[in-house]
Amino acid sequence: MDLDIYYPFNIPFFTDIEFISVKFVNNEDHFISIYFIDGDKLGKQAGFVFSHTERKYQFPKDSIITIITQLKPRKFHCFIKLREGMKYIYP
């Protein structure tokens, strides 16, 4: 088991859900939050990435997420349908 891999909040790694591997890179001076999108509404928080760091995640297959920054907490910066093996770099 790789201890550098993170899972979204409240989704245990031992469930029967099919996961995909993705990486997030934050090049900003502030942290970013990752939220699930449920239909056309903001869902639960999935995770975060601290400033100037890279984090590996295992997300459920077909997840759609949005990025919200610490500086503009009411603005969705992008909507992303996650794909296996992709590296998402902000900004």
N, C-alpha and C positions, 0 to 999 in steps of 0.2 A: 504494500500500500504506500503510495506516494503522499507524504505529509504536506507537500507544497500545493496540493489540489484542494480547492475550496468548493463547497456546495452551497446553493442558495439557502437562505434562512428557512427553517422549518421543513426542509426536504432532506430526510436522512439518506445517506449513501447506500443503505442496504435495502431500499425498496425495490419493487419490481418495475420501476419506471425505466425506460430506455434513455440513457444519457448521451450527450455529445460533449466533446472537449473544445473549449474556447479559451482564448487569452484576452485580457484587457490590459492596455498600457495607458497610464495617465501621465501626460507630460505637463500638466498644469501645476500651479503652486498651491492648489487647494484640492481637497478630496472630491470624488464624484460618487454618487449613489446610483445603484442599478435597481430599477423597479420592473416588475412584470406588468404587462398590459393585458387586461382581461376584457376582451371584446373591444369596446371603445372607451373604457375607463381605466384609470390608473389602479393597478393592483397592489399587492404587497411588495415591500422592499425585499430584494433578492440578495443584495450585497453592497459592497463599496470597494473602492480602490483608493488608497492613499496617494498623495502627491508624489510624482516622480518614481512610481513603482509599477511593476508588472505582476498580475495575478492570474493564475490558471484556475479555471472553473469547470465544473461538470454541471451542465444545465439540462433539464428535460428536453427531449427532442421536440422540435417545432415551437420552441419558446419565442415569444416576442417581448422585447424589453425596451425600456427608454432610459436615457441617461439624464440625471438631474444634478447640477453642480451646487456646491456649497454657496457660491456667490449669488446665484439666481435660482432659489429653491422653488419658484413657481413657474419656471419655464422648462418645457421638455426640449432638450437639445437635439434629439434624434430618436427615431423609432427603428429598431433593428430586429429582423427575423434571423435568429442565430443559425449558423451553418457549422457543421463539423470541421474542426481544425483551423478555423479562422482566427486571426489576430485583429482585434479592434483597438485602434489607437485614437485617443482623445487628446487634444483636438486634431 
